[in-house]
Each structure stands twice: as structure tokens, then as C-alpha cells.
């Protein structure tokens, strides 16, 4: 892919993410709240490891990349 087209694609992706977060936050409110996401909280510290959410995000990105960038 040419550098100019790659930059346009990245910009369009960032625009889409920004619009989604601004106007439809309920579409991504599930992220970090799935079973398998680890939350450890004590008085002075908080640890959050979104294992399941990252697996779901990885699968979605892989499917979309294969749909759009397949030769």
C-alpha cells in the first residue's frame, strides 16, 4: 500500500473511532466488563487486565483486516 493511502486509511479509522466514542459510547461500553477480565483492587492500588476484551478486539480486527486487505 502506498504511504499516502495508508495515511488516509489511518485518518479515516481514527475519525470513525472518534465519532463512535463521541456520539455512540454505548457501542464500546462492553469493553473491559466481559467475564475473564481481571480486576484487582485494594486500598492503595488497582490492577486491570482486560484479557477477554483484548481477545475479542483481536478477533474483530483480524476479521476486518482480512475482509479489506485480502488480495
C-alpha positions, 0 to 999 in steps of 0.5 A: 500500500502506498504511504499516502493511502495508508495515511488516509486509511489511518485518518479515516479509522481514527475519525470513525473511532472518534465519532463512535466514542463521541456520539455512540459510547454505548457501542464500546461500553462492553469493553473491559466488563466481559467475564475473564477480565481481571480486576484487582483492587485494594486500598492503595492500588488497582490492577486491570487486565482486560484479557477477554476484551483484548481477545475479542478486539483481536478477533474483530480486527483480524476479521476486518483486516482480512475482509479489506486487505485480502488480495 
